[in-house]
Amino acid sequence: MGLHLPPDAEDVRPPARFAGIAVTYARVASAAARFAAQASPSTLVIADEAHHLGEDLAWGQSFAEMVGLVGDHQRRRAGLG
């Protein structure tokens, strides 16, 4: 596809010459609020192996926080397959 993503990035903003970022669920869990603050409403989030995101699990709670499914009145919905 020609889509260049740095693996397990520490920042939502991609480095120069990259089209986006790739992160692990563990990375999101360690800094969900920071990722949420850096993301914009147009940020596209794709969850691979979404079965790891059970809402009662740390990864699921962190992912929900990151994409704005919990917290303030600006809730967004994520479609996870």
N, C-alpha and C positions, 0 to 999 in steps of 0.2 A: 504494500500500500504506500510505502514511502513516508510513513508517519514516524517521526523520530521523537522518542520519549526517554528522558533520563530515568533509569531504574531507581526506585525507592527514594524519590526526591524529598528534600526537607522543607521545600517551599512550594506554594501553589503556583507561583509565577514561574513559568518555564525559563530556563537559561536561553541565551541567544542561540539561534539556529535550531531550537527544538519547538515542536508544534504543541506540546503539552507536557504533562508529567505522568508518571506511574508511581503509585505508592502501595505499600503493603497495608493490610488491615492493622497490623501491629504499629506501624508508623502513625496511622490515623488515631489509634487508641492512645498513643503517647502525647498527641498534640491536637485533639479534635477542635478545641476552641480556636486555636491559632489558624488551623486550616479553614474553619468556618469564617473567621474574620477576613481572611485573604480572598475567599471565593466571592464571586459576583452572581447575580441572578442568572446570568448567561453561562455560568460554569457548567460544563457537561461532565457528569459523573457516571462512569460505567462500573458496575460491580461484577467482578468475575467470581464465580462460585459463591453466590449470594446466600447459600445455605449456611455459611459461616456467620451470618449476621442475625442470629436469633436475638429478639429484642431483650431477652433476659441475660444475654452474654455481653461481656465488656466490649467486644468488637462491634456488636450490633448497637449498643448504646452510644458508643463513640461515633459510629457511622451516622446514626440518626442525628446526633448533635451537629456533625460536620455539614450535613446537607440541609439542616434547618427543620427537621421533623419534630424537634422538641424545643422547648424554651419559649421565646417571646411570640408576639402576635404575627410575625412575618414567617409563617410556616410555608414550606414548599413540600411538594409531594415527589417521591421517587418511585419509579416503576422498576421493580427488581424482578428479573426472570429466574 
